[in-house]
Amino acid sequence: MNKRTAGSPSPGQELRNFTDREDQTEAFLKHVRARNGATLPILTFYGVGGVGKTWLLRRLRALCADTNPPLPVAVLDFDQTQGGGTYALDFALALAEIRRQLGATASDMGFPRFDLAYAMMRHKQGAGDEPVFRGQGAMATVWELVGEMGNAAANGFPGGNLVVWAARKVGGRLGREMEKSPAVVWLQKKAGNEEYHALRLLTAQEIYPLLAEWLAVDLEEGLPTRDDSACRAVVFMDTFEALQSGAHGRAQRFREREEWIGRWYERMEHVLLVIAGQQILTWREWDRDWANPAYLEQHLIGGLSEADARGFLTKCAVDAPALQDALLLGSVDSDAAGAAPGYHPFTLGLCVDTVYNFKTRNEEPDSAAFALSSGNVNALALRFMKSLGDPVLEEWIRRLAHTPRFDEDAARAAFSSAPGATGDAAWLRLLDFSFVTPGEGEWYSLHARMREALCRQRETDPEGVSGVHRFWFDYWTLRSEREMNEYRGLAWYHQYQTDPEEAGQEWEVLAQAARRSLRMGEHYRLLQWPDALNLAAKGELAPTEASFLTRIANELGDATLGNRSRNLRKAIACYEAALRVYTEADFPANWAMTQNNLAFAYSNLPTGDRGENLRKAIAGYEAALRVYTEADFPANWAMTQNNLAVADSDLPTGDRGENLRKAITGYEAALNVLTEADYPSYWAMTQNNLAVAYSQLPTGDRGENLRKAIA
């Protein structure tokens, strides 16, 4: 195998360093250079996948580093395959990650309000550890400080300054760092002391919506000034369409997944938000102010201009006019509107990869062979594979396309079981291809569109596909040594591809066994395994997939590790996806069960609008009762009545007396079935709920209500 000559341009590297896109770059720099007093809008770049939005953001990030002084930068990628799904489900974690990154690039600034509120909220949620705080300097000290202050406040302390006392109790280097940290300094001021005591009285759910505001205040006060510049930091958000994954209806998607960004923006003046995604933002449908480009400036990213595309090809030593014409024809943006077409960087890169394959074999590519219809990624991928001229290489890349991610050891093992110079050369060649995407740490993956095309081509060979998944199952199993680690999760992913029903049942057995044995760390790792399947975002689901989603959601609801809100939001996304299959008409019992479980998840959600969460829960329980009738499903009917009554009694809005009377009616109805003889534990629970409702009833005869409660 011949390696590309030293110093020859690589399409992957050229794309990553591509510096054109002058219009978009200038739109960004206009706001970076804006003077004090200017309004910084949310700047969005949207367009179809493969058009180069991520490469554009990388270029803009590089420009931030070139400013004097360098602009503090944070980057959030919501792509679930890159670990960004958690940010879509829990904006508190997204804000904490932004704070962590900005704190790393602007090391002198502190975030006393946000760090305090975030730590207080997580402690109130019962978190024993917070990975985002681990080893993060000031963030870590606040986590320890809040824990000590909470213990002192609960158990009493000798007196004096509580903050200093807690810091000194920690002792050692960490205690000394605490005493000098921005949070401790701020807490000793009157405003900080007042905020701390106010936070102590709030629930975790009440703190949650304050986080965006407090991070904005910390940024406004702490970001370094930049002469007369309005822009003092930039936050990039990529793969924005992932926020909408698993949610039904645009209104719900906006309210639950996107609104925090708009609210956060409203509280800031000196941070530029840059968003890249596939769809235009339609926020003006809910708030007309977003129609003003001074607040939301949106740019459609089409393909590269012809001049830019030809410039890229020339940089890659593809300079023959006829060959350039053919490559451009296969890379034209079929969605482009107007006179001038655009050209997709992804397909251009794949075309250049193909040309290089011919040249590696000392063959001159035939321009006519590249005359493919535009946007046909499947045909482009097939042509690339044929251009390799080596069935071993072709099979290797197809193998890599079928696993979610791989490292160098895995790639080499997939190429050959025996190490050697041929494998070394293959690995180096692979890294040159434009569709190989580096991930976190040592991980790599193939570009999503390339993976999709190669996997689709293999669908006509089910035996071949099964063989690939068996290979990866054996490989990852061997590396896992049967421990519940990431390798074991990858092995299970490939087991699921060949036998989803058996894999789903095995996963459920493992998860239940870990939970019942209180091996909650293992249980939490198991909950991460199905993420690579991304079933909740899948367009069409089979009934077996819907069933597995409900089982995942049930285990997420029982998880004791991880962020409670994030776990429940993932569960909600799973239930909602399952309901696309479990319709009331076709699967009435499954539909009712899923509606009840979805409602229960909403009723326990500790973040967001409590009233809105409970109204959704009530709607779900009432829907389930259309199937769960007393005559046909007496036990399910009674338990759902009890759940509905709990939601009614907890509802913080509306007429309190009316809500409690509804709850009392529900509890009393449930007790017709949940008798002491047949359901002793449920009977006792419902009796207790009924007593609490009577004791809290603000209307009627107070004495009579209390007598009923006591009874």
Salt bridges, closest charged atoms under 4 A:
GLU26 OE2 - ARG33 NH1 3.75
ASP90 OD2 - ARG122 NH2 3.20
ASP90 OD2 - ARG566 NH1 3.59
GLU97 OE2 - ARG100 NH2 2.66
ASP115 OD1 - ARG99 NE 2.70
ASP129 OD2 - ARG134 NH2 2.37
GLU130 OE1 - ARG122 NE 3.57
GLU148 OE1 - LYS169 NZ 3.83
GLU177 OE2 - ARG173 NH1 2.46
GLU179 OE1 - ARG168 NE 3.59
GLU213 OE1 - ARG267 NE 3.85
ASP218 OD1 - ARG113 NH1 3.00
GLU220 OE1 - HIS270 NE2 3.75
GLU221 OE2 - ARG113 NH2 3.10
ASP228 OD2 - ARG35 NE 3.62
GLU256 OE2 - LYS616 NZ 1.91
GLU258 OE2 - ARG250 NH1 3.81
GLU259 OE2 - ARG263 NH2 2.99
GLU269 OE1 - HIS270 NE2 3.94
GLU297 OE1 - LYS30 NZ 3.66
GLU297 OE1 - HIS31 NE2 2.82
GLU297 OE2 - HIS299 NE2 2.63
GLU306 OE2 - ARG310 NE 2.96
ASP325 OD1 - ARG310 NH2 2.57
ASP333 OD1 - HIS344 NE2 3.33
GLU363 OE1 - ARG361 NH2 3.14
GLU394 OE2 - ARG398 NH2 3.27
GLU395 OE2 - ARG399 NE 3.84
GLU395 OE1 - ARG458 NH2 3.08
ASP407 OD2 - ARG479 NH2 2.97
GLU408 OE2 - ARG412 NE 2.91
ASP424 OD1 - ARG412 NH1 2.56
ASP432 OD2 - ARG4 NH1 3.37
GLU452 OE2 - ARG456 NH2 2.81
ASP461 OD2 - ARG458 NE 3.84
GLU486 OE2 - ARG405 NH2 2.96
GLU506 OE2 - ARG488 NH2 3.79
GLU508 OE1 - ARG551 NH1 3.34
GLU522 OE2 - ARG519 NH2 3.06
ASP531 OD1 - LYS570 NZ 3.28
GLU545 OE2 - LYS538 NZ 2.56
GLU555 OE2 - ARG515 NH2 2.89
GLU555 OE1 - HIS523 NE2 2.79
ASP558 OD2 - ARG515 NE 3.83
GLU584 OE1 - ARG626 NH2 2.84
GLU612 OE1 - ARG615 NH2 3.44
ASP650 OD2 - ARG610 NH2 3.89
GLU658 OE1 - ARG661 NH2 3.33
GLU704 OE1 - ARG707 NH2 3.20
